């Protein structure tokens, strides 16, 4: 306990020192050390967050901010290594993430689809209508360059993000429903993502339906099927691999975001603030509309929370991979790269708030004594 307290104090002091040095050096015009100082600031906070149960959920995202700071200041470190372009890792990393998702599924999760058809249908319909349409509205409203606008729409047309399952658990929501909606929306992605992109983003960039459908299939469906086979044949027999898969998935997500940030650094400097604002509105609108639409349909509080998270949290990694395959990693891929960290921060805050509010249906009914 004492060691933890000391670590917290040291972490906060280091974070304050790094931030103060960053501000002072920037004020005097010494810009080049900024990336290292920001990395030190975010890294120190991440270590502190890891020691606090209430803040632990922010640790991963803070580490992403640390890496992104380096990518913004020193992009050449994250574009190629020894002549090898790091963008070549994005698709294999996505396939690893999807494999990890498949390896976590079982017949129990898949059977949930049959048990809750109405809730799952509403979750899927909300997800594939609310987010694409909001993305389309924002892309036109902010008047972004065409490829960046297409990226805003692309992230809205992708399936639910895997992080929504973690947030649903922390939010006291319906975890089984969350896993089911994520799974079904992901399996529908090869059809719905290219179709929605063709309809909504066709005026911004060329969208080849069949090419995108196949790209989505090989990035999503094939690895998930392989993961399912792994689950039934191997899972549980190699304990160290079971523990390693989630770590590999988190590292893969982080590397994808950093590589895309480095590639699109110049475009991000031009439209960064507006794009962050658009992404934030997109994300928050998904939570809000998903929740209240579910309430209007009479769903229980736990299900409303679940659908809210499933609508608002996107598979930004898949969007990044598709942006690369469309030839626009540094432009189309910018909105997905920003959406991931924004989504994780907002989702963690929302989950923390909901965790402290017990759903109405779980509260004990205290009998009233009339005598």
C-alpha atoms as one frame of an Amber mdcrd trajectory, in Angstrom:
protein
   0.000   0.000   0.000   2.854   2.365   0.944   4.738   1.479  -2.268   1.621
   2.240  -4.321   1.184   5.636  -2.640   4.845   6.505  -3.233   4.551   5.426
  -6.882   1.506   7.663  -7.331   3.274  10.695  -5.841   6.395  10.104  -7.938
   4.294   9.594 -11.065   2.309  12.797 -10.590   5.454  14.789  -9.798   7.215
  13.491 -12.927   4.124  14.225 -15.041   4.027  17.796 -13.687   7.754  18.284
 -14.386   7.475  16.983 -17.955   4.441  19.190 -18.659   6.082  22.280 -17.137
   9.266  21.737 -19.194   7.155  21.292 -22.320   5.368  24.609 -21.754   8.568
  26.522 -20.883  10.610  25.193 -23.829   7.783  25.846 -26.274   7.459  29.382
 -24.926  11.161  29.972 -25.627  10.919  28.432 -29.095  12.618  25.074 -28.407
  10.127  22.826 -30.153  12.214  19.738 -31.000  12.178  18.110 -27.495   8.382
  18.480 -27.288   7.589  14.927 -28.358   9.848  13.379 -25.709   8.441  15.630
 -22.996   4.821  14.921 -23.916   5.620  11.221 -24.059   7.130  11.459 -20.568
   4.043  13.319 -19.323   1.536  10.772 -20.669   3.713   7.770 -19.764   4.012
   8.982 -16.158   0.228   9.390 -15.957  -0.305   5.919 -17.439   1.864   4.346
 -14.737  -0.089   6.203 -12.043  -3.438   5.230 -13.557  -2.368   1.586 -13.545
  -2.158   1.692  -9.727  -5.663   3.142  -9.265  -8.726   0.938  -9.762 -10.874
   3.938 -10.724  -8.394   5.196 -13.335  -6.957   1.911 -14.598  -9.260   1.956
 -17.629  -7.529   5.113 -18.885  -4.018   3.659 -18.719  -4.011   2.109 -22.207
  -5.398   5.222 -23.887  -2.868   7.423 -22.079  -0.084   5.197 -23.405  -1.536
   5.718 -26.896  -1.358   9.480 -26.361   2.300   9.091 -25.358   3.092   7.215
 -28.577   1.011   9.579 -30.729   2.956  12.533 -29.282   6.154  10.962 -30.610
   4.519  10.257 -33.984   3.423  13.882 -34.353   6.845  15.329 -33.503   9.067
  12.696 -35.117   6.962  10.985 -37.825  10.013   9.563 -39.636  10.516   7.092
 -36.769   7.103   5.544 -37.452   6.876   5.452 -41.241   9.656   3.013 -42.120
  12.415   0.938 -40.531  15.405  -0.073 -42.622  13.521   0.503 -45.851  10.462
  -1.463 -44.664   7.270   0.618 -44.617   5.472   0.110 -41.309   2.124   0.553
 -43.077   2.675  -2.999 -44.324   2.005  -4.222 -40.770  -1.502  -2.750 -40.499
  -3.476  -5.490 -42.276  -1.662  -8.399 -40.552  -2.135  -6.671 -37.189  -5.857
  -6.221 -37.849  -6.127  -9.889 -38.733  -4.434 -10.750 -35.434  -6.965  -8.568
 -33.573  -9.890 -10.231 -35.338  -8.364 -13.657 -34.656  -8.256 -12.687 -30.983
 -11.941 -11.750 -31.116 -12.813 -15.106 -32.658 -10.765 -16.974 -30.070 -12.818
 -15.347 -27.286 -16.153 -16.526 -28.728 -17.869 -19.758 -27.748 -21.165 -21.495
 -28.428 -22.552 -19.773 -25.320 -21.968 -16.318 -26.827 -23.242 -17.366 -30.237
 -26.411 -18.840 -28.691 -27.197 -15.410 -27.229 -28.297 -14.271 -30.693 -31.257
 -16.661 -30.497 -32.202 -15.664 -26.957 -32.354 -11.874 -27.492 -33.342 -11.332
 -31.150 -35.264  -8.063 -30.613 -32.542  -6.319 -28.608 -29.826  -7.498 -30.998
 -31.827  -6.382 -34.039 -32.367  -2.927 -32.535 -28.682  -2.675 -31.656 -27.625
  -3.601 -35.196 -30.163  -1.306 -36.892 -29.232   1.631 -34.630 -25.540   1.035
 -35.209 -25.719   0.850 -38.988 -28.078   3.824 -39.348 -27.173   6.334 -36.623
 -23.390   6.289 -37.010 -23.207   6.325 -40.843 -25.788   9.130 -41.105 -24.134
  11.247 -38.415 -20.792  10.697 -40.139 -22.299  11.817 -43.454 -23.823  14.925
 -41.833 -20.545  15.871 -40.108 -18.469  15.322 -43.251 -20.665  17.794 -45.111
 -21.089  20.227 -42.221 -17.367  20.683 -41.553 -16.473  20.939 -45.236 -13.356
  18.774 -44.892 -11.169  17.872 -47.882 -12.829  15.001 -49.751 -10.654  12.134
 -48.536 -10.738  13.271 -44.900 -14.534  13.620 -45.158 -14.691  10.079 -46.524
 -12.737   8.905 -43.478 -15.331  10.416 -41.125 -18.046   8.488 -42.966 -15.935
   5.316 -43.096 -15.504   5.090 -39.344 -19.291   5.500 -39.007 -19.935   2.646
 -41.444 -17.783   0.115 -39.584 -19.048  -2.445 -37.024 -18.997  -2.070 -33.250
 -15.625  -1.805 -31.549 -14.307  -4.620 -29.370 -13.766  -2.148 -26.518 -17.564
  -1.859 -26.189 -17.636  -5.295 -24.510 -15.216  -4.152 -21.803 -17.144  -0.911
 -21.308 -20.445  -2.824 -21.108 -19.014  -4.977 -18.325 -17.771  -1.920 -16.404
 -21.093  -0.111 -16.966 -23.208  -2.830 -15.301 -24.797  -3.300 -18.730 -25.878
  -6.498 -20.510 -22.539  -8.084 -21.419 -24.104 -10.992 -23.323 -26.069  -8.547
 -25.491 -22.939  -6.454 -26.050 -20.921  -9.449 -27.261 -23.794 -10.555 -29.505
 -24.238  -7.119 -31.131 -20.479  -6.751 -31.646 -20.279 -10.216 -33.191 -23.281
  -9.853 -35.516 -22.362  -6.311 -36.610 -18.846  -7.535 -37.379 -20.101 -10.504
 -39.395 -22.378  -8.168 -41.380 -19.539  -5.742 -42.111 -18.466  -7.282 -45.477
 -21.922  -6.437 -46.827 -23.032  -3.305 -44.970 -19.764  -1.358 -44.726 -19.060
  -1.225 -48.495 -22.759  -0.698 -49.261 -23.062   2.283 -46.900 -19.748   3.699
 -48.086 -20.882   3.437 -51.711 -24.110   5.311 -50.933 -22.818   7.937 -48.467
 -19.172   8.499 -49.439 -19.366   7.944 -53.187 -19.315  11.674 -53.898 -16.076
  12.127 -51.937 -13.985   9.162 -53.099 -14.280   6.201 -55.462 -15.772   3.246
 -53.568 -15.491  -0.158 -55.246 -18.131  -2.319 -53.559 -16.776  -5.769 -54.362
 -13.176  -4.849 -53.628 -14.142  -3.438 -50.225 -16.394  -6.426 -49.525 -13.499
  -8.815 -50.167 -11.045  -6.656 -48.192 -13.437  -6.655 -45.222 -13.913 -10.411
 -45.519 -10.205 -11.227 -45.473  -9.487  -8.757 -42.694 -12.492  -9.707 -40.520
 -14.351 -12.902 -41.369 -11.481 -15.267 -42.198  -9.460 -14.408 -39.046 -12.600
 -14.679 -36.849 -13.351 -18.141 -38.253  -9.722 -19.115 -37.609 -10.090 -17.767
 -34.061 -13.244 -19.831 -33.515 -11.382 -22.962 -34.611  -8.571 -22.038 -32.230
 -11.099 -21.643 -29.403 -12.576 -25.104 -29.876  -9.317 -26.930 -30.642  -6.600
 -25.235 -28.616  -7.948 -22.653 -26.150  -7.282 -23.587 -22.543  -4.547 -26.023
 -23.471  -1.871 -23.334 -23.914  -2.408 -21.037 -20.924   0.367 -18.565 -21.735
  -1.066 -17.994 -25.210  -4.532 -17.308 -23.800  -3.056 -14.607 -21.551  -0.901
 -13.207 -24.338  -3.631 -12.679 -26.963  -5.321  -9.644 -25.298  -1.906  -7.994
 -24.818  -1.029  -8.576 -28.476  -4.384  -7.090 -29.550  -3.856  -3.925 -27.475
  -0.313  -3.500 -28.776  -1.558  -3.985 -32.347  -4.237  -1.306 -31.946  -1.652
   1.103 -30.543   0.821   0.504 -33.372  -1.874   0.966 -36.039  -2.903   4.338
 -34.576   0.697   5.522 -34.321   1.649   4.509 -37.879  -1.406   6.233 -39.350
  -0.826   9.360 -37.236   2.772   9.572 -38.473   1.724   9.095 -42.113  -1.002
  11.733 -41.888   0.833  14.178 -39.644   0.861  17.096 -42.144  -2.849  16.745
 -42.955  -3.624  16.372 -39.255  -1.878  19.656 -38.429  -4.087  21.436 -40.975
  -7.460  20.053 -39.852  -6.574  18.538 -36.467  -8.727  20.617 -34.119 -11.806
  20.510 -36.347 -11.388  16.794 -37.000 -11.094  16.043 -33.274 -14.269  18.074
 -32.689 -16.128  16.236 -35.465 -15.003  12.858 -34.140 -16.037  13.798 -30.602
 -19.511  14.872 -31.770 -19.810  11.661 -33.807 -18.907   9.496 -30.823 -21.085
  11.286 -28.247 -24.059  11.429 -30.631 -23.834   7.660 -31.030 -24.001   7.111
 -27.269 -26.853   9.582 -26.818 -29.092   8.512 -29.695 -28.466   4.808 -29.088
 -29.488   5.157 -25.431 -32.608   7.265 -25.898 -33.875   5.345 -28.900 -33.680
   2.195 -26.787 -35.517   3.924 -23.953 -38.292   4.975 -26.331 -38.692   1.336
 -27.337 -39.125   0.331 -23.688 -35.893  -1.600 -23.127 -34.512  -2.169 -19.642
 -31.815   0.181 -18.375 -29.068  -2.442 -18.754 -30.017  -3.015 -22.401 -30.191
   0.738 -23.071 -26.672   1.183 -21.740 -25.481  -1.706 -23.882 -27.007  -0.402
 -27.107 -25.667   3.076 -26.338 -22.103   1.706 -26.142 -22.555  -0.563 -29.160
 -23.732   2.352 -31.285 -21.137   4.880 -30.137 -18.032   2.668 -30.149 -16.708
   1.790 -33.610 -14.096  -0.638 -34.896 -11.697   2.173 -35.789  -8.934  -0.347
 -36.426 -10.916  -1.909 -39.266 -11.634   1.565 -40.636  -7.901   2.287 -40.595
  -7.157  -0.919 -42.489  -9.802  -0.201 -45.108  -8.436   3.348 -45.484  -5.016
   1.848 -46.225  -6.482  -0.555 -48.789  -8.314   2.370 -50.412  -4.966   4.112
 -50.828  -5.704   6.912 -48.350  -3.967   5.943 -45.117  -2.674   9.497 -44.552
  -6.046  11.128 -45.306  -8.997   8.707 -45.150  -7.295   7.033 -42.202  -7.054
  10.163 -40.032 -10.605  10.134 -38.628 -10.359   6.449 -37.617  -6.963   7.088
 -35.984  -8.464   9.896 -33.885 -11.722   8.080 -33.186  -9.993   5.226 -31.339
  -8.429   7.257 -28.487 -11.441   9.610 -28.249 -13.792   6.626 -28.028 -11.736
   4.933 -25.330 -11.590   8.062 -23.168 -15.305   8.873 -23.507 -16.282   5.210
 -23.107 -14.204   4.874 -19.935 -15.756   8.031 -18.462 -19.261   6.862 -19.336
 -18.585   3.377 -17.945 -17.217   4.841 -14.707 -20.307   7.022 -14.297 -22.725
   4.169 -15.027 -20.808   1.803 -12.760 -21.775   3.997  -9.818 -25.467   3.964
 -10.798 -27.181   0.604 -10.250 -29.731  -0.150 -13.025 -33.341   0.124 -11.856
 -34.068  -3.549 -12.548 -31.218  -4.630 -10.241 -32.276  -2.548  -7.248 -33.802
  -4.533  -4.431 -37.493  -3.888  -3.880 -37.975  -3.178  -0.191 -41.434  -4.309
   1.015 -43.460  -1.618   2.737 -44.830  -2.547   6.179 -48.360  -1.153   6.392
 -48.848  -2.171  10.030
